[in-house]
Amino acid sequence: MPHPASASGNSSGFGESARRVLVVEDEFFLAVQIEECLNDDGYDVIDVVHTAEEAVAVAIADRPDVVIMDIRLASDGDGIAAACEILARTGIRSIFATAHADAHTRSRGSVAQPLAWLEKPFGVDAILNAVDQAFRDSRN
């Protein structure tokens, strides 16, 4: 059952209507799949970007409620560094979506205080469950 559409841009604590998501993924088809499933479930995907630099800029400018962040990106920067910068500058936390979820990577990523880890390959249900859980946890 789809969720109601977003009406809030509040990034410090997701309200009942806060449903804005930034997707950071450099694999085109996966980015499209994530965007479509979130839109179909009532989330407002504010943008889909492909680099760490774009992620930081969009997060600062548009203040999503949560970021779905790939760790290995097409640019020089990586998703962990981008997630840390976004957290430090805006307080917005990320869900890491990655094929690299080994102990070392998780340890590096822990400083970004991720809301969840999605291990690639993942399905639509995993994406929606992680995002839904992030919004539920933020209300508690």
N, C-alpha and C positions, 0 to 999 in steps of 0.2 A: 504494500500500500504506500503510495507516494506521500512524502511529508509536505506540509504547507510551504509555500515559497518564502524565501528570505525577505525580511523587511528591515533588518538591522545591520549596521556596520560596526557594532561594538566588538572590539577585539580583546578587551581586558577580562571579560567574563561572558560567555555565550548566554544570552537570554533565550527565552523560549523561541523567539523568532530569528535569532542569529544563525544564519546558515550559509555564510559566504566562505568559499574554498578557493585557494590558489593551487593550481597543479603545476609542479615543476618536474618535467619528464622530457628527455631528449629522444626517446624512441617514439616516432610519430604515431604508429598504430596503437601503441599502449596508451599514449597521451589521449588519443581520440576515444579509446575504450573507457578510460577513467572519466573523462569529461562527460561522455554520453550517459554512463550509469549514474553519475552523481546528478546530472540534470534530470534524468528520468525519475530519480527518487526525490526530487524537490529541492535539491541544493542549488545554490547560485554559484556557478563556477565563474569567478570574476576574470580569470585569465588562465591561459596555458602558456608557460614559458619554457625555454630550453637550456638556459644557462644560469649559473649562480648569480651573476651580476644582474640579470633581468629579474630573478626571484627577489633579490633584496630591494631593488628599485620599485617593483610592483607592490611588494608587501608594505613598504614605507608609504607609498602614495595612496594605495587603495584599501589598506587595513582589512585583509580577510580575517575570518575568525580562526581558521586553521589552514595549514599548508601541507599538501601531500608532496613530499620531497624525495626525489631520486638522489642517491648518494653519488654515483659516478655520472658526471654530466659532460656534455660536449665541450665545455669551456675549460680554462685553466683552473677555475675554482671548483670545489666539490660541494656536494649538498650538505655535508656536516658543517663546513665553514659558513655556508650561506644560512643554514638553520640557526647557528650560534649568533651570527650577526643580526638576523631577524629577531631572535629572542631578545638580544641585548638592546636593540634599538626600538622595539615595538612591544615586547612582551608576548608576541604571538608564537605559539609552539607548533611543531611539525609532527607529521606522521611520516616515518621513513619508509619508502617503498624501494626495495633493493634486492639484487641478487647477492649482495655482499653483506651477509649478516653473521659473519664469523665473530669469535670472541673479541679479537683485536678491534674490529670495526665497531662492534657494539660498545666497547669500552670508550673508543674515541667519540662515538655518537652520544654517549650518556651526558656529556656536558651541555648538549642542546636540549636536555630534558624532553626527549621525544614522547609524544602521547602514545605511540604504538610503533611496531615494526611489521611491515608487510614484506614477506619474502617472495621474490619472483621465482617462478611464475605464480601468480595469484589470480583468483577469479573475481567476478563481480561481487559475489557474496562477501568475500574477504574485505574488499574495499569498503563496501557499505557498512559492514559490521565494525570495522575500525573507525570510520568517521562517525557513525552513530554512537559508538562507545565514547569517543572523544567528547562529543557534545553532551552525552549523559553525565560523564564524569565531571565535566566543568560546571554542571548545575548543582553538584553535591558539595 
